[in-house]
């Protein structure tokens, strides 16, 4: 049970570090591809904020992906070690991915995009654009993710039961 709680927390850390590395340091407009169109259009193409910023950003992103992989490896290894069956693996992976997606909705969309100065801190051009009116702009991709995660979790669970 503890691992099933720790693994989604690791995915939340992954997701935040991915956003932070991209928005704060790499500052490539491609990181805003999932942002509202108004925000995407307002974000300028930027050079490095300071010498070495891109390297720091890419290191943060690399660490984020290591955390992402570690959470699944850790969750799978623990399940294999404890003789999980298909349903137990499936539920663990579903909790992990649904937790990550819910974190995206609550923390990224509601808190960072709609109710904080996170993005305007790095991109002052979006100060008058971001706000509560943007919440829910990406509801379709979120629904698609929730649906697609079911077969992904089933495939991961099936793979883990082979070991």
Backbone torsions as a table, in degrees:
resi	resn	phi	psi	omega
1	UNK	NA	-41.4	-179.1
2	UNK	-61.2	-40.8	179.8
3	UNK	-66.1	-35.4	178.7
4	UNK	-67.5	-22.0	175.4
5	UNK	-89.5	-39.8	-178.6
6	UNK	-67.6	-40.8	-176.7
7	UNK	-60.5	-46.8	176.3
8	UNK	-64.5	-32.7	176.3
9	UNK	-63.9	-38.4	175.9
10	UNK	-63.3	-39.0	178.3
11	UNK	-67.0	-33.8	176.8
12	UNK	-67.3	-40.0	176.2
13	UNK	-64.1	-43.0	176.2
14	UNK	-55.0	-50.7	-175.4
15	UNK	-62.8	-42.4	179.4
16	UNK	-66.8	-44.7	179.7
17	UNK	-62.9	-36.8	176.7
18	UNK	-60.3	-48.3	178.9
19	UNK	-64.2	-47.1	-177.1
20	UNK	-63.1	-46.4	178.8
21	UNK	-60.7	-41.5	-179.2
22	UNK	-72.8	-46.6	-175.2
23	UNK	-77.1	-43.7	-173.3
24	UNK	-84.1	-32.9	-171.8
25	UNK	-116.8	-51.4	-178.6
26	UNK	-71.1	-41.6	177.1
27	UNK	51.1	48.4	175.8
28	UNK	-98.6	133.8	-177.6
29	UNK	-58.5	-23.1	179.0
30	UNK	-60.5	-27.3	178.8
31	UNK	-70.0	-9.8	179.3
32	UNK	-103.3	13.4	-176.8
33	UNK	-62.1	-26.0	179.1
34	UNK	-96.9	2.4	179.1
35	UNK	-77.0	163.9	175.1
36	UNK	-57.2	148.1	-176.6
37	UNK	-55.5	-39.7	-179.6
38	UNK	-61.4	-40.5	179.7
39	UNK	-69.9	-46.2	-179.9
40	UNK	-57.1	-45.2	-179.2
41	UNK	-65.6	-31.8	-177.5
42	UNK	-80.7	-21.6	-177.9
43	UNK	-74.9	122.6	179.5
44	UNK	-83.5	160.1	170.0
45	UNK	-76.3	128.1	-174.9
46	UNK	-121.0	154.5	169.7
47	UNK	-90.7	179.8	-179.2
48	UNK	-58.6	137.8	176.6
49	UNK	-67.0	-36.3	175.8
50	UNK	-152.6	161.2	-177.9
51	UNK	-60.2	124.4	179.6
52	UNK	94.1	-1.6	-178.2
53	UNK	-61.3	-42.4	-179.5
54	UNK	-63.8	-39.7	179.5
55	UNK	-63.6	-44.5	178.2
56	UNK	-60.2	-44.9	179.5
57	UNK	-60.6	-44.3	-179.6
58	UNK	-69.7	-31.3	174.9
59	UNK	-66.3	-43.2	177.4
60	UNK	-60.8	-43.1	179.4
61	UNK	-65.1	-40.2	177.8
62	UNK	-63.4	-42.8	177.0
63	UNK	-62.0	-39.9	178.5
64	UNK	-59.0	-45.2	-179.7
65	UNK	-67.7	-32.4	174.5
66	UNK	-64.5	-39.6	177.0
67	UNK	-64.9	-41.1	178.2
68	UNK	-58.1	-53.0	179.4
69	UNK	-62.5	-41.4	-179.5
70	UNK	-60.8	-38.1	-178.3
71	UNK	-63.6	-41.2	179.0
72	UNK	-72.7	-41.1	178.6
73	UNK	-63.3	-44.7	179.2
74	UNK	-62.1	-46.0	178.9
75	UNK	-64.2	-40.9	179.4
76	UNK	-69.6	-46.8	-179.0
77	UNK	-59.0	-45.0	180.0
78	UNK	-62.9	-41.2	178.6
79	UNK	-65.2	-41.7	177.7
80	UNK	-63.8	-44.2	179.5
81	UNK	-60.9	-33.2	-178.8
82	UNK	-99.8	16.3	176.7
83	UNK	55.0	47.3	176.8
84	UNK	-64.5	147.5	171.7
85	UNK	-94.3	-180.0	-176.8
86	UNK	-55.5	-47.7	-177.0
87	UNK	-62.7	-41.3	179.9
88	UNK	-64.4	-43.1	175.7
89	UNK	-63.2	-46.2	-178.3
90	UNK	-57.7	-47.2	-179.8
91	UNK	-64.0	-42.0	178.8
92	UNK	-59.6	-49.6	-177.8
93	UNK	-67.7	-34.8	177.5
94	UNK	-65.9	-42.9	176.4
95	UNK	-60.8	-40.9	-180.0
96	UNK	-62.8	-51.5	-175.7
97	UNK	-73.7	-38.3	176.3
98	UNK	-66.6	-35.6	175.8
99	UNK	-63.1	-42.3	178.6
100	UNK	-64.5	-43.1	-179.3
101	UNK	-68.1	-39.3	177.8
102	UNK	-66.2	-38.3	174.9
103	UNK	-59.7	-41.7	177.3
104	UNK	-58.8	-47.5	-178.0
105	UNK	-66.0	-50.1	-174.5
106	UNK	-74.4	-50.3	-172.9
107	UNK	-84.1	-50.8	-177.3
108	UNK	-70.3	-52.7	-174.4
109	UNK	-75.3	-53.2	-174.6
110	UNK	-74.3	-49.7	-174.9
111	UNK	-81.7	-61.6	-172.7
112	UNK	-69.8	-45.5	-176.5
113	UNK	-78.1	-40.9	-171.2
114	UNK	-98.8	-25.5	-171.3
115	UNK	-133.6	23.2	177.9
116	UNK	-144.6	174.6	176.7
117	UNK	-102.6	24.9	-178.0
118	UNK	-58.5	-56.6	-178.0
119	UNK	-69.0	-44.9	176.6
120	UNK	-61.6	-24.0	176.8
121	UNK	-62.0	-37.4	-179.6
122	UNK	-97.4	-24.9	-179.7
123	UNK	-134.0	85.8	-179.1
124	UNK	-58.0	-20.7	-178.8
125	UNK	-63.4	-20.7	-176.6
126	UNK	-98.9	3.5	-175.4
127	UNK	-54.4	-44.0	-177.6
128	UNK	-86.1	-0.6	-177.4
129	UNK	-99.9	-43.5	-177.0
130	UNK	-72.7	152.0	178.5
131	UNK	163.2	178.4	-176.0
132	UNK	-58.5	-25.1	-179.3
133	UNK	-65.3	-16.7	-179.4
134	UNK	-85.0	-12.4	-177.6
135	UNK	-62.2	131.0	179.3
136	UNK	91.9	3.5	-178.7
137	UNK	-61.6	-26.7	-175.8
138	UNK	-115.7	39.0	-176.9
139	UNK	-66.0	-33.2	-179.5
140	UNK	-64.8	-48.9	177.8
141	UNK	-60.5	-35.0	178.7
142	UNK	-64.6	-43.3	178.3
143	UNK	-63.1	-42.9	178.1
144	UNK	-60.4	-43.2	178.9
145	UNK	-60.8	-46.1	179.7
146	UNK	-58.7	-36.9	-179.6
147	UNK	-75.1	-44.5	-177.4
148	UNK	-67.4	-28.6	-179.9
149	UNK	-64.5	-24.5	-179.3
150	UNK	-63.7	-54.2	178.1
151	UNK	-68.3	-29.9	176.9
152	UNK	-63.3	-45.0	179.1
153	UNK	-65.6	-37.3	177.9
154	UNK	-64.1	-42.6	179.2
155	UNK	-65.5	-43.4	178.0
156	UNK	-62.9	-42.4	179.2
157	UNK	-63.0	-43.1	179.1
158	UNK	-62.0	-44.4	178.0
159	UNK	-59.9	-42.6	-178.5
160	UNK	-66.9	-31.9	179.8
161	UNK	-73.1	-13.6	178.5
162	UNK	-76.1	-18.0	-177.9
163	UNK	-92.5	NA	NA
